[in-house]
């Protein structure tokens, strides 16, 4: 699968947080999140391991009981079933890989 970069296809998953699945395979799914300053990702957990990279901006990421001030160029890995949350401090862009594939993030036209 190949993806040519463009600004189309983002969908709002929470107020101020937009998601676009870029590519996916049998075992992984690669996404881009665009997040507005002030947006909140509430505490949650899911079975998927989640590895991310902050391409732009600044967020405060909580993984379990640890809090990280994440800046451009920083990365993280959240184990499956681990509670996590985020506060978007300035407009930000993150790219993340989920494994296994998050079915709810698959594009409608597979």
Secondary structure by P-SEA (a helix, b strand, c coil): ccccccccccccccccbbbbbcccccccccbbbbbcccccccccccccbbbbbbcccccccccccccccccccccccccccccbbbbbcccbbbbbcccccccccccccc
